[in-house]
Amino acid sequence: MTHILAVDDDNEVLETVGRVLRHEDYEVSLASSAAQAVVQLEKRLPDLMILDVIMPEVDGVTLCRQLRRDTRYITLPILFLTAKGGTEDIVTGLDAGADDLRRETV
């Protein structure tokens, strides 16, 4: 079963993401901070990480950069979950090491 780690400081968003993913038959772990995410990652490497950009203490972009510097997480697919969608925000996320899974529409 595919394991997804979702990270968001907003518990309502986090629980909703978890519920939707579980409904789609994914195994889900939840973390409400970057620190909790690191603990989860050390316990078990997920198949995918969904990461909020704006979080207190350590934001998602910073966490993504830290993970990409660690050889254990180089191949971990990381997607950002954010309300930010400007070109600069997208470039910042990609530069940090997030994966680009946007689909082009015809």
N, C-alpha and C positions, 0 to 999 in steps of 0.2 A: 504494500500500500504506500502511496506517495505521502511523504511527510512534509508539511509546510509549517514554518515558524513565522508567525505574524507578530509584528512589534508596533505598538502604538500607545501613546500615553493617555489617550482618550478611551476609557474603559467601555463606553457605549459603542464606539466604533470597533474596538478590539473584539468585543463579544459578538457583534454583528458579523464581522469578517469570519470569526471562528465558526459561528453557527452556519453561515452560508457554505463555507468550505466543508464542514462536516456533512452537511446535507448532500454535497456532491461526492461524498465518500472519500474525502482526504483525511489523513491523520493530521491533527492540528495541535501545535503547541503555541501558547500565548505568552508574550512578555510585554510589560508596560513601561519598560525603560531600556536604554542601551545596556546598562549593567546587567539587568535580568536576561537580556538576549545573549550576552556573552556567557553567562552561566548555562543557559539552555544549549548554546552551541558546544560548550565543553562537554556536556552530557551526551549529546547526540547531534550529529551533523544532519540537518534536514536536506530534502531534495530541492527546496526553494525557500527563500526568505522574502517576506513582504514587509517592507520597512517604511514607517512614517518618516517624513522629512523633518517636521517641526516637533521637537521634543525638548523638554528642559534638560539641563546638565549637558548631556552629549546628544547632539542632533543626529538625524539619520545619515546625512551626508558625511559627517565626521566618522560615524561608526562604519559606514561603507568603506571609506578610505582606509581605516584601521584594519578592517578585515581583508582588504585586497593586498595589504602589505604582509599578511600572514599566509604562508604557503598552504596551510590547511584549508583556507577558504577561497583560494584563487578561482576555483571552478564552481563555487557555490553561486547559483543563479540568484540575483538580488533584484527585486522590483520595488520601486518606490510607490507608496500609496500617499497621494497628496492632492490638495486642492490647487496647488501651484501648477500652472501649465504653460507659462510663457516660454519662449525660446531660450532665454537665458537660464531659466530654471531647469529645462530639459538638458541643456549643455552641461550645467553644473552637476546634475545627477549622473550623466554619462561619463563626465571627466572623473567623477569620484569612483567609478567602477560599476555602476548599475548596468544591468543588461537592457538592451533596446529591443523590446518585443512589440513595439507599436506596429499596427497593421495599416498598410496604406489602403485607402479606399479608391475605387475607380469611379 
